[in-house]
């Protein structure tokens, strides 16, 4: 059991510098599913006319979008703080294994809670769209994702 925890902590120690460099990248570039939520909602609002959204649909989507943006900002801040706290615990040679374990669990708990919040918002957002609008949104997301990939990674026709 101690070996597993030690291996996990070593993984975190080695990974934290890489993660800290990635902190300023949008979630979409990290490959996190809920990061797509902001893109989906923003795209719907940006291309409302093309998607055929009604004023009523827009009025329902905007508060969800703003709330999601606030939650995303809180999540990023909380995650950054938790990672700093973990680095602080790990700084000493004879660190407290229980505190380090709790720090790792806190980080994972933040991630899980955030993903679940984003999935709930995504579910709510999708209930506002008609089936045809949802299909248009999916096509736009695929096109958008294809444009963001580096040239070498784009699929060839």
N, C-alpha and C positions, 0 to 999 in steps of 0.2 A: 504494500500500500504506500509506504514511504517512497519507494522508487517511482511509482506512478505520479505522485504529487510532485516529487523533485523534477521528474521529466517535464511535467506540465509547467512548472514554474520556470525551468530553464527555457522552455519554448517561449513563454511570455517574455522573459528577460531579453531573449535574442530578438523577439518579434517587435517589442515596443518601439525601438528606434525606427524601424521600417514603418510601423503604423503612425508614428508621430510625424513622419514626412508626408504621409498620405492624408493627414487630418484636414488639409485645406482643399482636397479634391472632393467634388460632388459625389454623393453616394452612388450615383449611376456608374461612375468610373470604378468604384470599388466592387461592382457586381452584386450589390445588395438588392434584392427584389423590391423592398419597399421604396427604395430611391426612385424607382420608376413611377411611383405614385405621384410625385411632384411633377414629373415630366408629363404624365397622363393628364393630370388636372390642369396644369398650365397650358398644355396643348389644346385641350378642350376649350378653355376660356379664350385662348389666343385665336383659335380657328372656329369660334362659335358659329359664325355665319356659314362657313363652309360645311360644318357638321349639321347645320339646320337646328341649332339649339334655340329654344324659345326664351323669352325674357324670364318666364317663370323658372325654367331650368337653370338659367344663369343665376337668378336670385337664390336658388337653393345651393348651387355649387360654390359660390363665392365664400360664404362663411365656412364651409368645409375646407376649402383651399387655404384660407387664412389661418384657421385653427391648425391645420396640418403643418403649415410653415412655422408656426409658433412652437409646436411640438418638436419639429425637426431641429430648431435652434436650441431648445432646452436639452434635447437628447445629445447633440454635439457637445454642448458645454458640460453636461453631466458626465459624458463619456471621457472627455478630456481630463476633467478633474479626477475621475476614478483612476485613470491611467497614471496621472501624476502621483496620486496617493500610493499606488502600487509601486512605482519607481522609488518613492520615498521609503517605503517599507523595505524594499530590496537593496537599498543603498548600503546598509551596514553588512559587514562580513557575516556575522552570526544573526541573520534576520529571523524574525518570528514566523515560523512556518504557518501557524494558525492564522495570523493576520494576512500573510501573503495569499493563503488559500481563500480567505474571506474576500480579499481584494479581487481575485480572479473571478470568484462567483458573483461579486457585485457587478463587474464589467459584463459578464454574460447575462446577468439578470436585466441590466439596462438594455442590452441588445434585444433580448427576447421580448421585453415589455414594449419596446419601440416598434418592433416588427408587428406585434399583435395590434397595436394602436393603428398602424398604417394599414394593415389588412382590414380592420374595421372601417376606416375611412374609405378605403378602396371599395369595399362592399356597398357602403352607403352611396358613394358617388355613382357606382354602376347602376343602382336602382333608379337613378334619375334619368339615365340615358335609355332611349328606345333601343331595340335590337339593331336596327339599321345604323343608328348613331354609334353604338358600341363597335360594330364592324368597321365603320369609317375610322374610329379612333384607333383600333388595332392596326389597320393598314397604315395610318399616319405614324404610329409608334414604330412599326417595322421599318418604314422609310427613314424616319428620323434616326433610328439606331444604326442603320446601314451607313448613313452619312457621317456619323461620329466615329466610326471605326477607322483605324489607320489604313492607308491604301493597301498594304500588304495583307491585311486581314479581311478585306471585303471579299464577298463571294463573287466568283466569276460567273457570268451568265452562261 
